[in-house]
Amino acid sequence: MSTELPPPARSPEDAVDRSVEMHSDPRFQELKRRLVVFAFPMSAAFLIWYLLYVLMSAYARDAMSTVLFGRVNVALVFGVLQFATTFGIAVLYARYANRRLDPLAEELCGELNGDGPDEGARQNADSNGAAA
């Protein structure tokens, strides 16, 4: 039989106050910075790559219709590469998030939910140990 008392009930106002405080936490600012460092350049690069495909399809028809082999032309290869790039970015983001975003986010979430400052890190270590 445990002698621990249940956690005290928290009011909605308390949750709002903790959320507002979290926005000024330097770790939260670092988490946002890490997200922007990945998402902005990757989004810009993909947008430029996509616009190149669209513009070449509209204004460089001769180049896009160049046959590479059989019935495969440059436009078809560009189109397939758009899909490959999308999946590649998704894989890169998943790896980046697992390594650089998720551990910090879990730590902050644990604190925000009132589990204590190290609860998120402990949960992350437990899940990594269970997965191994």
For each residue, the residues with C-beta under 8 A, 3 or more apart:
1:
2:
3:
4:
5:
6:
7: 10 114
8:
9:
10: 7 14 15 114
11: 14 15
12: 15 16
13: 16 17
14: 10 11 17 18
15: 10 11 12 18 19
16: 12 13 19 20
17: 13 14 20 21
18: 14 15 21 22 112 114
19: 15 16 22 23 112
20: 16 17 23 24
21: 17 18 24 25
22: 18 19 25 28 108 111 112
23: 19 20 28
24: 20 21 28 29
25: 21 22 28 29 108
26: 29 30
27: 30 31 104 107 108
28: 22 23 24 25 31 32 108
29: 24 25 26 32 33
30: 26 27 33 34 104
31: 27 28 34 35 101 104 105 108
32: 28 29 35 36
33: 29 30 36 37
34: 30 31 37 38 100 101 104
35: 31 32 38 39 101
36: 32 33 39 40
37: 33 34 40 41
38: 34 35 41 42 93 96 100
39: 35 36 42 43 93
40: 36 37 43 44
41: 37 38 44 45
42: 38 39 45 46 89 92 93
43: 39 40 46 47
44: 40 41 47 48
45: 41 42 48 49
46: 42 43 49 50 85 86 89
47: 43 44 50 51
48: 44 45 51 52
49: 45 46 52 53 82 85
50: 46 47 53 54 82
51: 47 48 54 55
52: 48 49 55 56
53: 49 50 56 57 78 79 82
54: 50 51 57 58
55: 51 52 58 59 60
56: 52 53 59 60 63 64 75 78
57: 53 54 60 61 64 75 78
58: 54 55 61
59: 55 56
60: 55 56 57 63 64
61: 57 58 64 65
62: 65 66
63: 56 60 66 74
64: 56 57 60 61 73 74 75 78
65: 61 62 73 74 75
66: 62 63 73 74
67: 70 71 72 73
68: 72 73 74 77
69: 72
70: 67
71: 67
72: 67 68 69 76 77
73: 64 65 66 67 68 76 77
74: 63 64 65 66 68 77 78
75: 56 57 64 65 78 79
76: 72 73 79 80
77: 68 72 73 74 80 81
78: 53 56 57 64 74 75 81 82
79: 53 75 76 82 83
80: 76 77 83 84
81: 77 78 84 85
82: 49 50 53 78 79 85 86
83: 79 80 86 87
84: 80 81 87 88
85: 46 49 81 82 88 89
86: 46 82 83 89 90
87: 83 84 90 91
88: 84 85 91 92
89: 42 46 85 86 92 93
90: 86 87 93 94
91: 87 88 94 95
92: 42 88 89 95 96
93: 38 39 42 89 90 96 97
94: 90 91 97 98
95: 91 92 98 99
96: 38 92 93 99 100 101
97: 93 94 100 101 102
98: 94 95 101 102
99: 95 96 102 103
100: 34 38 96 97 103 104
101: 31 34 35 96 97 98 104 105
102: 97 98 99 105 106 124
103: 99 100 106 107 121 124
104: 27 30 31 34 100 101 107 108
105: 31 101 102 108 109 120
106: 102 103 109 110 120 121 123 124
107: 27 103 104 110 111 117 118 120 121 124
108: 22 25 27 28 31 104 105 111 112 120
109: 105 106 112 113 120
110: 106 107 113 115 116 117 118 119 120 121 122 123
111: 22 107 108 114 115 116 117 119 120
112: 18 19 22 108 109
113: 109 110 119
114: 7 10 18 111
115: 110 111 119 120
116: 110 111 119
117: 107 110 111
118: 107 110 121 122
119: 110 111 113 115 116 122 123
120: 105 106 107 108 109 110 111 115 123 124
121: 103 106 107 110 118 124 125
122: 110 118 119 125 126
123: 106 110 119 120 126 127
124: 102 103 106 107 120 121 127 128
125: 121 122 128 129
126: 122 123 129 130
127: 123 124 130 131
128: 124 125 131 132
129: 125 126 132
130: 126 127
131: 127 128
132: 128 129
